[in-house]
Amino acid sequence: MSLTITDKGGNDDFPKLEKGTYTGTLYSIVDLGTKEYTFGNDEPKKQHKVSLAFEITGAVDPDSNQTTMEDGRPFAVSKKYTLSLHEKAALRQDIESWRGKSLNDDELAGFDLVGLLGHTAKIEVDHTNPMPDGKGGGNPKIKALREPSGGTDKVATKNEQRAFDLEVYCDEFKGNSSPDTKAMCDVFDALPAWQQKEIEESFEYLAANDGSHEPRTVSASVATDNLETISEVGSEGLKDDSIPF
């Protein structure tokens, strides 16, 4: 069961993380793969998406905000990004704000997102807007990531830390089964349903399964309001090395 309660479409029966500023720790990085997205009346555009999820550990402003659900589990909040380090890309901007420094040339040539797992952040949380029909909205979303006071630490989390590598997962369906692909299947099985659905609609997954299903074109407004915006962002795929903050 996903700890990210914001994939329930604004249902008031579910407890929600309130707007405010929090401390949190990255515990999940999921490569969602490539799909076509539409932006207004423009032609569909292929984009590769990745989701980063943070476990909430404390309330900063206001410090009275609740950080755990009724059963004691920590709230979580996530954001879906286009997998890009272009200077205007949200992923790059959030990483640089989170680390408190710009990416250098070597990092821009290939940045290991997996090394971010377990690192603390200051997280500004807002709520999503309703859809044009007035439905939905009100779900927590990451508005900004910032460097915590005193700098970033690497810590343990209550949620198991995980990184889903779509390339490794797809190898399982290409006749390249291995202990690594089997382990990645276990990671997939533990993902929330909305992430599994996005992965199974990706071009990468469909190609690995002989393209037996047509990919779905997603409206950009729907894609960004979903909850929540791994590999190495570069040419070599996911890596396991730690990233210096």
N, C-alpha and C positions, 0 to 999 in steps of 0.2 A: 504494500500500500504506500502510495507516495506521501511524503511529508509535506510536499508543496501543495497547500490547500487551494492555491489560486487557479487550478485547472477545473474548478467546479462552476465557473461561469457566474460568479457573483451571488451564489445562493446564500441568503441571510441565515440559513440554518447552520452554517459552518462558521466556526470562529476564524477571525482574520487578523493578520498583522496590521496594526494601525499605522497611519502615516507618521513619519518621524525619522530620526537618525539612530542607527544601531551599530553595534559591533557584531561581526559575524566571521565565519570561517568557510572557505571554499571546500566543499566535500564531494562535488560531482561535476564532471566534465563529460559531455555527451556529444559525439559527432553525429549530427542528424542527417548529414548527406546533402545532396544537391537536388533541387526541384526548380520548377519554373514558377515565378511570382509575377503578378500583374500589379502595376502601379497606375491607378487611374485608367485612362484610355490608352496608355502606352502598350507597346508590344510586350508579351511575356519575356522575362529575363531570368536566366539561370543564375541561382545563387546557392552557395554552400553555407549551411548554417551549423552553428554549434551552440549548445546550451551550457551555461555555468550556473550552478546552484550553491547557495550559501546557507549554512546553518546559523541561526541567530543566537548570539550568546549574551547580549546585554543591550539595554536601552540607554541611549545617550541624551536625546532631546526629543520629547520629554522623557525624563528618566523613569516616569511612572508607567510607561507603556508595558503591556504584558509581552513577555518573550517566549512563553511556553503555552502549549495547548492544555486543555483540561486534564488530559492523561499524563501530563508532565513532559511530553516530548517537545523539543524545541521547534518553534516555527522555522520555516525555510522559505526563501525567496529566490527566484532565478530570473535569468535574462537570456534571451535568444539573440545571437549575433550573427552577422555575415562573417564568414571566416576570411578576414582580410586585415592586413596591416597598412593599408593606404592611410595617408596622413589624415584623411577625413573620416576614416572608418571608426564606428563606435567602439569596436573591440580595442583598437589601438589607443584611442583616447581614454577609455576606462582603465586599461592596463597601466598607462603612463600616470594617470591620476592616482591610481591605487599604489603604485610603487614610489610615487613622489619624484620621478625622474623620467626623462625621455629614453626611448629605446635607442641603443647605439646601432651602428651600421651592421655589426655582426648579428645582433638580435633581429634586426629587420630582415636579414637574409634567411633567418629560420629560427623562430621563437618557439620554445618548448612549453606549450600550455600545461602539460601534465605536471611540470615542476611547480605550478601554482597551487596544487592541491595541498590543503592543510594550512595555507597562509591566511592570516587574519586581515580584515579590512574594515573600514568605516563605511557603512552603507546607508544612503539616503533612500527611503522607501516612500513611494507615492502610490496612488490607486489608479487603475485603468478607467478610461472614460466609457460611457455606454456606447453601444453600436448606434448607427444612424436610425434604427428603428426604436431606439430607447431601451433596448434590452441589454442585459449583461452589464459589464463594467463593475467598478468597485473592488476589483481584485488587486492585491499588493503587487507592485512592480518595482524594479530597481531603477531609480532615477539617476543615481550617481554612485560611483565607487571612489573612495578617497583613502589616503594613507592614514592609518590609525595614529593617535597621539603616542609619541614615543617610538614610532616605527612599526613595521610588520614583523610578526613572529610566526613560526611554524609550530602548530599545536595539534593535539589529537582532537577528534570530533566524536560526538555521540553517534552520529550516522556513519556507517562504513564509507570510507573514502573510495571513490571509484572513477575510472576513466574508461569510457566506451569508445573503442577504436573501430570504426565502421569497416576500414580496409581489412583488418584482421578478421572481423566477423564474417565478411563476405567470402574470405578464403575458404571458410567451412563449406560453402555451397559451390565452390569452383573445383572441388576434388583435391584441395590442399589441406585436408583436415590434420590438425596437430593439437598437442596439449594447449597451445596458445589460443587456437580457434575455439576449442571446447570451453576454455575458461571465459572467452569473450561471449559465448552463448549464454553462460551463466550470468554474466553481467547484464546482457540484454533482457533475460527473463526477470531480472530484478528492477528494471526501469518502469516508470509509470506508463500507463496505457497510451497517453497522448504522445509520448516520445517514441514508443514502439511503432505507433501508427505512422508518424512522420518518417521514421527510418525505413519502414516497409514501402513507403511511397517514393523513396529517393531513387534517382537514376542508378546509383551504385548498387543498391539492393536488387532492383529490377534486372539489371544487367547480369548480376551474379546468379539470378534465378531464371536465366534464359529470356528475360524481358517478356515474361508471360502476361504481365499486367501493364496497362497504360499508366504513366505517371499522371498525377493530378496537378493541375495548375491552381495555385493558391493566390487569393487576393491578398495584396500586401497589407491591407487594413486588418484582415483576419489574422495574418501571420504575426503581426507585431502585437496584437492584443491578447494573443494566446499566452498562457503563461509560458508564465514563464513556466533572452534575449537574450582534433585534439591531438590532438595531434599537434605536431609542430606546424605552425603557420609558415609554410615554406614549401619545399619540394620533397622532403624526406619522410613525411608522416609522423606519427606519434613517437615520442621519445620518453625516457624515464629519468633523465638527468634532472637534478635540482636546479632551480633558477635562483641566482643571487638577487636579493632585493637590495 
